[in-house]
Each structure stands twice: as structure tokens, then as C-alpha cells.
Amino acid sequence: MTPIESSAPRRWKKPPFIANPLVRYGILIVAAAYLIWAFGSLPFNWARISEGVPRAARIFSGGFPPNFDRFELLLTGFKESFQIAILATLLGVLLSIPFAVMAARNIAPMPIYLVGRAIIIVSRSFHPVIVAILFVAAVGFGPLAGILTLTLYSIGFVGKLLAEEIEEIDWGQVEAMRASGAGYLATLFYAVFPQILPRQIGLSMYQLDSNLRASAVVGIVGAGGIGGTLMNAFGRYDYDFAFAILLVIIAVILLSEGISGWVRKKIW
Amino acid sequence: MLEIKNLVKRYGHSEPVLKGLDLKVEGNSVVSIVGASGAGKSTMLRCINRLVEPTSGSITLNGVELVHLKGAELRLARRKIGMVFQGFNLLDRLTVMENVLAGRLGYVNLFQAISRRYPQEDIDRAFHLMERVGIAHYANKRADELSGGERQRVGVVRALMQEPDVLLADEPTASLDPRTSEQIMVLLQSLASELSLPVLINIHNVAQAKTYTERIVGLRHGKMIFDGEPAAFNKDALDEIYGGIEAPDGDITAEPAASETTHDAH
């Protein structure tokens, strides 16, 4: 090879994401114009905001120091939240398996696939709070509404990700089972489920974590658990108790995140 | 006896991959099928156990027509056809024993399959075959912990667990190093005579085909252009099969060093 000539250095710049400069700068200008218009046209009531700041300060100062006197009430609320989260996770994760199988294009025939996808899309289309409002209206206040809400939420989330996992399995194993004359269900149990098991356990841990958070939120609209306790504390201006509840929620979430992270690292 | 008559396979509206193949395999003969990539070797093998749907033609195994079977009948027919794959296709996260017993899935019911309560004869047969190929001590190891050659032995034993009437091997040695692949060829050859089982082997390595099988079938563009004994497979036949497409993997003049590798397993 000839040595590199030290002539004029060749220049290099990363090519822009959008090649056409007109489009590139046009998009930037449109985005900036929209932001200015949006902020200008939304009804910000500055008088109300300035009034609200000291009120917020009063609420927060009312929260200090947090009051753990009604510890038992707090414990009851959390116990119920845990029950809701654990039951909903178990139910949701178990039910998500058949729906995921139905919604996996590679192992489900077309009509079944469409039904499976539809179920997953529907259960994913609403935020748990909206679903909780519906279930509270349907089955009344209390933990049952919470369990139903979070079960549906879990089916949607775990089912979707599991279906995608099934679509990406090593197909050779399925072919080998078919070639040996195994039936559909035997093939599922031998060639499909072992391949998605690590993902399934990881997702279940994540879902438990997520249901624990969500169980506090859906409690606010009357679906039982610590959310209800929190709402009552706010309603009675017990800001110190409310603050105590918030602190415990943070602690519980941190703890569950730590545990689920550790478990997910243990399986591969 | 396996008999293929006028087998045609066409994907969509493109040119057929198989253009009217005829093949008859009897007794415990080991047949190797050679041909360049895309010649239709794999498609032909997969048509036999219907992993690929034939477009037309007839395939009979011991008098049973396989082409139009559906559902339970297809499963019953498939369990009499063992298959060994290029990529082994083992159930990686399950144990070697579970992989071997999976060869019985066509025979046991769903409860037995899920609870792993296989009949005692199956377990005896599994240990017997695993000892024969030298993997019995791995019974409780996970399949993905084994080396390539060991994994293919598991694949072979799994296929034999089906008590097949014919064994299909789709490039069984292509993922293995040269020495291990010769061990697997020796194993297939000796198992065929021990169990008096006809074996069809798709293979790229012409030298191995000549050494370890007693009949060579050459495919090109979906047609059979050679069918005969290894001795008759000369330079002309090789050129006809691979000529103008690609160089064959093995040199026709080179015979593999069989002295060291004939003692397989143990």
C-alpha cells in the first residue's frame, strides 16, 4: 500500500436527518410557531396561579411533619392494595398466556389471531383509571373493582409483549416437535412455553410492580386500597396523614422495584 | 419402503422448486442427496414429513399415501418419520432427557407429556439409545450446555425414539466441525444397519456422501440428474450437479480420513 498523502484534508460531516434544507428548517419554524401559539392561546389565569402558590405552600407545610398516628388505617389500606395488586397480577398473567397465544401470528390461525389482537387492543386502549371508573359503576366501590381493573390492565400489557415474544421464538423447535407427530398443545408446552418462560417471569415481576403503583391510583376513584385512604385524608384536610401515606407509597415502590430488578437479573 | 412419484413443489407462482421427482428407497439403505444450495434438497425432504406442502405428486411410506393426510392422520404418519435437522432444533431450555422423550410426543397423551410421566418402556428405550450414542450421562443436563456434536446426537436419538420407518437428515453435519461431522455420519450409517432403517441424508460434502452412504442422488434445479452408487459418482456427475453454480464443499478426490473417526461415541 502507498503511504497516505498529506494533501488537503478531506472533510466529513454527519449527513442531516432530513436531507432537504427547506423541509428541515420549515419543520423547526412550524414547531416553534405552534409552541408560541399554544402557550398564547391556552387560558392561563395568572391571578389564580399566583393565589395558588401560597395555598400549595400551606398544604405542603401542613404535611410536615408527616403523621403516622393512624398507623393501623395506613396498614389496612396497604394490605388491601397489596391484595389487589397480587391477585390482579396472578389472574392477569395467567389469563394473558392464552390471549398471547391467540394473538401470535405464527402459531394462531387468522380468525383466532384477529380475536386475540382485538382483546389485547381493547384492554390496552383505556388508562386503568378510566377502566376503574367503569368497574366501580358496575360492581360498586371496593377492592373487587380494583382487581378487575388491574387484571384487565395486566392482560393487555403482558399479553401484548408475550405475543410479540412468541412471534420471535426459534421456529426450528416447533418444526422439530411437529415433525415428531406432536399435537398442537404438546408443541406449545414443549417448544413454545419454555422459550418464553424467562420473559414471562420478568414481565410478571414488572407487572406486580406496576400493579402496585396503579392500585394506589385506582383507589382514588373508589376501587379500594391505599388510594381510597389517601383520598379520604385529603378530603379531611389531614395533610400530615396524607403525606405519611405518600412517603410509605414511595418506600413500597422503591422496595418492589429493587426486588423485581433483582429477580429479573437472576433469570435469563 | 418410501416411494416418491412425480413430486412437484412450487412456491406461489414462481418456477417450481421440485419438477417431478421420482425416488424409491428400500430396506436399510443410506441414501445421500447432493446438490447446490437451492437445488431442492431440503424442500424434498420436508415434503416427505409435510413440513412443506407438496404442490402435486405422490409420496407413500409403506403403502400409506402421505400427501393428502390431515390432522390426526398426519400426526400418526409423522411419528413414523424421524427427522434430524441442520441446526439440531433441540428444546434448548429443557434437559437432554426431555428432548429425547419429546420424540415420543406422538404416542403419549397431553397429560403424560406435560407432567413428564412417560411410560417405563419409553424411559428404558431413551436410556438405551442415549447409551448407544454416548450421551446417557448428560440426561439431566440442559440441552444448550452440550457441544455441537453432542447436540446432534441428542437430535438423532430424539428422532429414533419415534421408532421411525424412515429417517430424514437435513444437512445433519453442516453446523459441525469436520471431525465431528464425520462421527455423526458414521453414527447414522451404523444406526441404519443396526435398526434396519432407511436413511435419507441431505449433504453438501460430496466426499462424505461417497464414503458413508451407499447411494447418491444428485439434484439440480429441482430435477434428479444422478442416481447411483458412490463409485459411479465421478467428476462428470459432479460437474453436472454443481457446474456453473458454485464450488462443492468437498473435493471429490479427497477421501475423509476414516481411520480415526470410525469409532464413534463411547
Interface residues (C-beta under 8 A of the other chain):
Chain A: D170 G172 Q173 E175 A176 M177 R178 A179 S180 G181 A182 G183 L185 A186 T187 F189 Y190 A191 P194 Q195 L197
Chain B: N49 L51 R75 L76 A77 R78 R79 K80 I81 G82 M83 F85 G87 F88 N89 L90 L91 D92 R93 L94 E98 A102 G103 L105 G106 Y107 L110 A113 I114 G155 R158 A159 Q162
